[in-house]
């Protein structure tokens, strides 16, 4: 294998690993900030997801479940806990009484703002590093032929091992 192809293969893994590392660092920061504020990280994520929805989207439990990538029943439990803490309220939709809309209470909005300020400061500090890592991954991903060539030997090896297994 030529040296430049070997270096590119290694770089692709390094770029992806670095990007994941930078994301993980930010997530760890975010989770710790939520705990320091006396709430579970998912609760903070729920408040942010609801408050940060596009104006064209209604805050429902189904939408929250999708935004947090959790099951519907888990979103219901999360909303129950946030409502019990006075951070979130539910209201029936006037247009469709079956639909339950979610909204932050003033207390929930205040807590979210208090948590968002340090997050923005962290992103100001770590943003350039995160952006460089993302750009490196995107550069690596912009060479699909190189990625296909990397995957091809493993497919050939897989076929060869299947035919060896069939002969046994």
C-alpha positions as CSV (number, residue, x, y, z in Angstrom):
1,X,0.0,0.0,0.0
2,X,1.5,3.4,-1.0
3,X,2.5,5.6,1.9
4,X,0.1,8.5,1.1
5,X,-2.9,6.1,1.0
6,X,-1.8,4.6,4.3
7,X,-1.5,8.1,5.8
8,X,-4.9,9.1,4.5
9,X,-6.5,5.9,6.0
10,X,-5.0,6.7,9.4
11,X,-6.0,10.4,9.0
12,X,-9.6,9.4,8.4
13,X,-9.7,7.5,11.7
14,X,-7.9,10.3,13.5
15,X,-10.3,12.9,12.2
16,X,-13.3,11.0,13.2
17,X,-11.9,10.1,16.6
18,X,-10.9,13.7,17.3
19,X,-14.4,14.9,16.3
20,X,-16.1,12.4,18.6
21,X,-13.7,13.4,21.4
22,X,-14.5,17.1,21.1
23,X,-18.2,16.3,21.1
24,X,-17.8,14.1,24.1
25,X,-15.9,16.8,26.0
26,X,-18.8,19.3,25.3
27,X,-21.4,16.8,26.4
28,X,-19.5,16.0,29.6
29,X,-19.3,19.7,30.3
30,X,-23.0,20.1,29.7
31,X,-24.0,17.1,31.8
32,X,-21.9,18.4,34.7
33,X,-23.3,21.9,34.4
34,X,-26.8,20.5,34.7
35,X,-25.9,18.4,37.7
36,X,-24.3,21.4,39.3
37,X,-27.6,23.3,38.8
38,X,-29.4,20.4,40.6
39,X,-31.0,18.7,37.7
40,X,-30.5,15.7,35.6
41,X,-28.8,16.2,32.2
42,X,-31.9,14.9,30.3
43,X,-34.1,17.4,32.2
44,X,-31.8,20.2,30.9
45,X,-31.9,18.8,27.4
46,X,-35.7,18.6,27.5
47,X,-36.0,22.3,28.5
48,X,-33.6,23.3,25.8
49,X,-35.3,21.1,23.2
50,X,-38.7,22.6,24.0
51,X,-37.6,26.2,24.2
52,X,-35.4,25.8,21.1
53,X,-38.0,24.4,18.7
54,X,-38.5,26.1,15.4
55,X,-41.6,28.4,15.5
56,X,-43.3,26.1,13.0
57,X,-43.2,23.1,15.4
58,X,-45.4,22.5,18.4
59,X,-43.9,21.3,21.6
60,X,-45.6,17.9,22.3
61,X,-44.4,14.8,24.0
62,X,-43.9,13.1,20.7
63,X,-41.7,15.9,19.4
64,X,-39.7,15.9,22.6
65,X,-39.2,12.2,22.3
66,X,-37.9,12.6,18.8
67,X,-35.7,15.6,19.7
68,X,-34.1,13.7,22.6
69,X,-34.1,10.4,20.7
70,X,-35.9,8.6,23.5
71,X,-39.0,6.4,23.7
72,X,-42.4,8.1,24.1
73,X,-43.0,6.6,27.6
74,X,-39.6,7.9,28.7
75,X,-40.5,11.4,27.5
76,X,-43.8,11.2,29.5
77,X,-41.8,10.3,32.6
78,X,-39.4,13.2,32.0
79,X,-42.2,15.6,31.5
80,X,-43.8,14.3,34.7
81,X,-40.6,15.0,36.7
82,X,-40.2,18.5,35.1
83,X,-43.8,19.4,35.8
84,X,-43.5,18.2,39.4
85,X,-40.5,20.5,39.9
86,X,-42.4,23.4,38.5
87,X,-40.2,23.8,35.4
88,X,-42.7,22.8,32.8
89,X,-46.5,22.9,32.2
90,X,-48.9,21.0,30.0
91,X,-51.9,22.4,28.3
92,X,-54.5,20.8,25.9
93,X,-54.4,22.2,22.4
94,X,-57.4,24.3,21.6
95,X,-57.4,23.0,18.0
96,X,-57.1,19.3,18.9
97,X,-58.1,18.4,22.5
98,X,-56.1,15.1,22.2
99,X,-52.9,17.0,21.8
100,X,-50.9,18.1,24.9
101,X,-48.7,21.1,24.4
102,X,-45.6,21.7,26.6
103,X,-44.2,25.0,27.7
104,X,-41.6,26.1,30.2
105,X,-42.8,27.9,33.3
106,X,-41.1,31.2,34.2
107,X,-39.0,29.2,36.7
108,X,-38.0,26.7,34.0
109,X,-37.1,29.5,31.6
110,X,-35.0,31.2,34.2
111,X,-33.1,28.0,35.0
112,X,-32.6,27.3,31.3
113,X,-31.1,30.8,30.8
114,X,-28.8,30.3,33.8
115,X,-27.6,27.0,32.2
116,X,-27.3,28.4,28.7
117,X,-24.9,31.2,29.5
118,X,-22.1,28.9,30.6
119,X,-22.8,26.7,27.6
120,X,-22.3,29.6,25.3
121,X,-19.1,30.6,27.1
122,X,-17.8,27.0,26.8
123,X,-18.6,27.0,23.1
124,X,-16.8,30.3,22.6
125,X,-13.7,28.7,24.1
126,X,-14.0,25.2,22.6
127,X,-15.9,26.1,19.4
128,X,-12.8,26.7,17.2
129,X,-11.4,23.3,18.2
130,X,-14.7,21.6,17.6
131,X,-15.1,23.3,14.2
132,X,-11.6,22.3,13.1
133,X,-12.4,18.7,14.1
134,X,-15.7,18.8,12.1
135,X,-13.9,20.3,9.1
136,X,-11.3,17.5,9.2
137,X,-14.1,14.9,9.2
138,X,-15.9,16.6,6.4
139,X,-12.7,16.8,4.3
140,X,-12.2,13.0,4.9
141,X,-15.9,12.4,4.0
142,X,-15.6,14.4,0.8
143,X,-13.5,11.7,-0.7
144,X,-16.1,8.9,-1.2
145,X,-13.9,6.9,-3.6
146,X,-11.1,6.7,-1.0
147,X,-13.7,5.4,1.5
148,X,-15.0,2.9,-1.0
149,X,-11.5,1.6,-1.7
150,X,-10.9,1.3,2.0
151,X,-14.1,-0.8,2.4
152,X,-13.5,-3.0,-0.6
153,X,-10.7,-5.2,0.8
154,X,-12.8,-6.1,3.8
155,X,-15.6,-7.2,1.5
156,X,-13.3,-9.3,-0.5
157,X,-11.9,-10.9,2.7
158,X,-15.5,-11.5,3.9
159,X,-16.4,-13.3,0.6
160,X,-13.2,-15.3,0.7
161,X,-13.9,-16.4,4.3
162,X,-17.5,-17.3,3.4
163,X,-16.3,-19.6,0.5
164,X,-13.7,-21.2,2.8
165,X,-16.4,-21.8,5.4
166,X,-18.7,-23.4,2.7
167,X,-15.9,-25.7,1.7
168,X,-15.4,-27.0,5.2
